[in-house]
């Protein structure tokens, strides 16, 4: 049984293909803050100072959740495609569906 997969055109006609997406933005390095900080347990492995009766160990981890959300939202906003690129991608998808 033979199956054929349709790939991008090989004739060099790049205007018929969606714009290339590169995920190699320097903004992605910021995501390491939300990953590495919780792994450095000696940084927050203590009781004092307390916040509303909560030991530092717990409220600092809760704070890190907020930091992770802010970092992720910032990286998303700074690395998303421009409006023109998104429209070109939608047009390329529509052309592919017509085939």
C-alpha positions in Angstrom: 0.0 0.0 0.0 1.5 3.3 -1.0 0.7 6.7 0.6 1.7 10.0 -0.7 2.5 12.9 1.5 2.1 16.4 0.2 4.9 18.7 1.3 5.9 22.2 0.5 6.4 23.0 -3.2 10.0 22.2 -4.3 10.0 24.5 -7.3 11.2 27.5 -5.2 7.9 29.3 -5.3 8.1 30.7 -1.7 5.2 33.1 -2.2 2.8 30.1 -2.0 4.2 29.0 1.4 3.5 30.3 4.9 6.2 32.5 6.3 9.0 30.6 8.1 8.6 30.6 11.9 11.8 30.8 13.9 11.6 30.0 17.6 15.1 31.2 18.2 14.3 34.5 19.9 16.5 35.8 22.7 13.3 36.4 24.7 13.1 32.6 25.2 16.0 32.8 27.6 13.8 34.6 30.0 11.9 31.4 30.5 14.8 30.0 32.4 14.0 32.3 35.3 10.7 30.4 36.0 12.5 27.1 35.6 15.8 27.6 37.5 14.6 29.7 40.5 12.4 27.0 42.0 15.2 24.5 41.6 17.6 26.5 43.8 16.0 25.3 47.1 18.8 26.6 49.4 17.7 30.1 48.2 14.3 29.8 50.1 14.8 26.9 52.5 14.1 28.9 55.7 11.3 29.8 58.0 11.9 33.6 58.5 10.6 36.0 57.4 7.0 35.0 57.7 4.1 36.6 55.8 0.7 36.4 57.5 2.0 33.5 59.5 3.2 31.6 56.5 6.9 30.5 56.5 9.1 32.0 53.8 9.5 28.5 52.2 5.8 28.4 51.3 5.0 32.0 50.4 8.2 32.3 48.3 7.1 29.3 46.2 3.7 30.9 45.7 5.4 34.0 44.6 7.5 32.0 42.1 4.2 30.8 40.5 3.3 34.4 39.8 6.8 35.1 38.5 6.5 32.1 36.1 3.1 33.4 34.8 4.5 36.9 34.2 7.6 35.6 32.5 5.6 33.3 30.3 3.1 36.0 29.3 6.0 38.4 28.6 7.8 36.0 26.3 4.6 35.1 24.5 3.8 38.8 23.8 7.3 39.5 22.7 7.7 36.5 20.4 4.3 36.2 18.7 4.0 36.8 15.0 3.2 40.2 13.5 -0.2 40.7 12.1 1.1 40.5 8.5 2.8 37.1 9.2 -0.4 35.7 10.9 -2.5 36.8 7.9 0.0 35.2 5.5 -0.1 32.0 7.4 -3.9 32.0 7.4 -3.9 32.6 3.6 -1.4 29.7 3.1 -3.6 27.4 5.2 -6.6 28.4 3.1 -4.7 27.7 -0.1 -3.7 24.3 1.1 -7.3 23.4 2.0 -8.4 24.3 -1.6 -6.0 21.8 -3.1 
